[in-house]
Amino acid sequence: MSRRQRIGVLISGRGSNLGSLISATHSINFPAEISLVISNNPNAPGLAFAARAGIASKVINHRTFTNRPDFETAMTASLENAGVELVCNAGFMRLLTAKFVEHWRNRQLNIHPSLLPAYRGLHTHERVLKDGARVTGCSVHFVRQNMDEGPIVAQAAVPVLSSDDAETLSARVLKAEHQLYPHALRLVASGQVRVEGEKVVGSNGPAAAPLFSPSLDIS
């Protein structure tokens, strides 16, 4: 196979999406490998995923820096020293400055638990339920300066059930995230998709069946 792209993953917490990316990269046909995991939180449980997989990790605690640019300079230096070509945010809970975003422009992905551009920001599932939405989901997109904006690489739709609360809905969306993020990373790292202007273009593959919520009764 051709050379694998070198990936850096940024985390702040449990790192479950990091775990799904690590599992995907174990496949010899996957077009990317994780070279470095960076956490801004020294107590992030997600660091254990990297340790178990034998992947280099580094804690760059934002609290030890007097300003955000110095913190981000340290992150960029560590990523570049590890030969990272593409950055994946996986539950990284820090806003990034324009300088960092532009430095990694079209080379940084993020996953968000909604069907963007709907429900940007925090408390996504609570807002979905409050609005009575019947379908939600998750999105992987290239990072831009504004929160949860940028060209969308891939999305997965998840039905909202009448019995859902924020916890059950979050768990269902998270299962979709664990499938979507590796899929989106494969598309980007393999070159199957690319950014033109502010849209992602490339092969969409075969058309998928629509999702109905509530389920479509055809009897």
Secondary structure, 3 states (H helix, E strand, C coil): CCCCEEEEEEECCCCHHHHHHHHHHCCCCCCEEEEEEEECCCCCCCHHHHHHHCCCEEECCHHHCCCHHHHHHHHHHHHHHCCCCEEEECCCCCCCCHHHHHHCCCCEEEEECCCCCCCCCCCHHHHHHHHCCCEEEEEEEECCCCCCCCCEEEEEEEECCCCCCHHHHHHHHHHHHHHHHHHHHHHHHCCCEEEECCEEEECCCCCCCCCCCCCCCCC
